[in-house]
Amino acid sequence: MQIEVDKKKCTGCGKCDEICPKAGKIWTFKDNKAYADNLEYCHVCTLCAGACPEAAIKIIRDSYEKPKDQVE
């Protein structure tokens, strides 16, 4: 899983951090831009993406592949 922040769109408003249940653990800010640095705390609730007024946050989930022995 990845959280991608479009640095051209991000204004560093902090709404992603405000709404995040793990606020203060995942999000950091530098040069008025948000960074999702500590994804081990992320529950993939996607609230940050929905709260971003600039639509700068994209959640990329790992694709799931069935183990080879379960493929039909």
Helices and strands as residue ranges (DSSP letters): E 2-5, H 15-19, E 27-30, E 33-36, G 39-41, H 47-51, E 57-60, G 68-70
